[in-house]
Amino acid sequence: MHRLVAVFCGTFDQSYDVQHPARYEIDQLFKAEKAHLVALIQINSQCELKLDDGPTLDSNIAGYEADS
């Protein structure tokens, strides 16, 4: 669980980029940035948990395909 919390925190920090537009809340992001945030969370979670892509869906977890 702690690993996923770290993934979420790191991904939010990456998306907010507080040094430039000075945004601190998800409501301050544009629609496209929110969509990108979801994709980054998926990618960063797969990397952290060392999950492979599924043949059809997004991830392969213990032999089962999962979609995020």
N, C-alpha and C positions, 0 to 999 in steps of 0.2 A: 504494500500500500504506500509506503514512504517513497518508493521509487516512482510511482505514478504521480504523487503529489509534487515531487521534484520536476517531473516532466511537465506538468501543467504550469507550475510557477515559472519554469524556464521559458516555456512557449509563450506565456502571457508577456513576460519581460521582453522577449524577442519581438512580439507583435506591437506592443505599445510604443516602443522606441521613444521613451519619455524625454530624451535629451532634445529632440527636434520639435515635434508638435506639442509636447507637454500634455499628453493624455494619460489618464490613470484608471479609467473605467471602461468596461466593454461597451457601454452605451455611447461612448465617444468615438468608437471606431465606425468607419464606413461599412456598408453592406459587403462590399468586396473584401475588405480586411477581415471581417468576421468569417466569411467563407474560407479565406486563406488560413485563418486561425484554426479552424476545424481540421483542415488538411494537415497543418503542421503538428497538431496534437496527435493525429493518427500516425504520421511518419515518425515523430519523436518517440511515441509509445512503442511502435514496432521495433525501433532501434534499441531502446532501453531494455525491452523484454526479449530481444533477439528472436522476433517472430518472422517467419517467412511469409511471402505473399501466398495466398491460396490460388489454386488454378482458375477459379471463377470469381470468388469473393476477395475481400481485402486482405484477410489474414488467415493463417493456418495455425490453430492453437491445439496442441496435443492431438493432431490428426483430424481435427474438425475445422471446417471453414467458418469464418465469422465475417460479418460485414459491419463496418462502423458508420 
